[in-house]
Amino acid sequence: MKKLLLIESSPRKERSHSSKAAATLLQALQAKDNSLQVDKINLFEADLPPFDGYTISAKYAVMHGQPHDEKQAKAWQAVKDLAERFSAADIYIISIPMWNFSIPYRLKHYIDLLVQPGLTFSVDEAGQYNGLLKNKKAYLVYASGGVYTEEAGTAAYDQQKGYMRQILGFIGITDIQEIIAAPTLAGPEAAEKADKDAAQQIGTIA
Ligand SMILES: Cc1cc2nc3c(=O)[nH]c(=O)nc-3n(C[C@H](O)[C@H](O)[C@H](O)COP(=O)(O)O)c2cc1C
């Protein structure tokens, strides 16, 4: 039985194009495999622990092979719980609105908590970084107000997709499929077409 983790990073609930496409994709994957065990996190509702000085010193202590003091141990436990919940999944659906050409701050907060030595990546004696998550699959569901393509001459502005591929690759998740709902802010017709295009991409994938 495979585990699927749905991570929503739009706070817009039923108005969200990325959440809508992610829900459609989830349904399609469940139709193919009704034994999927689904866990869901909405990053604007989740109680994310702070990524503060104690957490950073706990991270560096791990990297330097040093023990944690009491405050670092508490901060590290919260990070471990979050990383273990993430690592337990075999499949991810991450819905990702574009905010200021990049990702929403709650998703960046989640990533900063998740990307940790000994939990999701390791550093070997030669100083080589290795992702610890293996045999996972991620579906990245993007939404943006505008269109970011080579043809439109706007691709260079897009700090959303390349970053997500890079950071997931860093922790070992390289089997990635992408769905794009765009443009969502070019009028109601264009927004409707963006939803339809995303549904079509999902149909092809699933
Ligand atoms: C704070 C904020 C910043 C945004 N920045 C951009 C941007 O840089 N480029 C863009 O094309 N759209 C931008 N948008 C529009 C969103 O990408 C668009 O509304 C998208 O549909 C959001 O995803 P959602 O519908 O899943 O919430 C921004 C929206 C917000 C709220």
The ligand as an ORCA input file, in Angstrom:
! r2SCAN-3c Opt
* xyz 0 1
  C       1.485     37.631     -3.016
  C       1.240     37.242     -4.442
  C       2.252     37.391     -5.381
  C       2.041     37.014     -6.705
  N       3.072     37.108     -7.579
  C       2.899     36.686     -8.868
  C       3.995     36.702     -9.792
  O       5.116     37.068     -9.469
  N       3.755     36.293    -11.061
  C       2.533     35.828    -11.460
  O       2.399     35.440    -12.611
  N       1.487     35.793    -10.594
  C       1.651     36.188     -9.307
  N       0.606     36.124     -8.412
  C      -0.682     35.567     -8.880
  C      -0.788     34.088     -8.498
  O       0.316     33.340     -8.991
  C      -2.066     33.515     -9.072
  O      -3.183     34.158     -8.456
  C      -2.166     32.014     -8.858
  O      -3.398     31.562     -9.389
  C      -2.047     31.672     -7.390
  O      -2.241     30.287     -7.171
  P      -3.587     29.763     -6.475
  O      -4.698     30.126     -7.420
  O      -3.381     28.295     -6.364
  O      -3.711     30.438     -5.141
  C       0.782     36.505     -7.104
  C      -0.236     36.373     -6.146
  C      -0.018     36.727     -4.830
  C      -1.129     36.573     -3.824
*
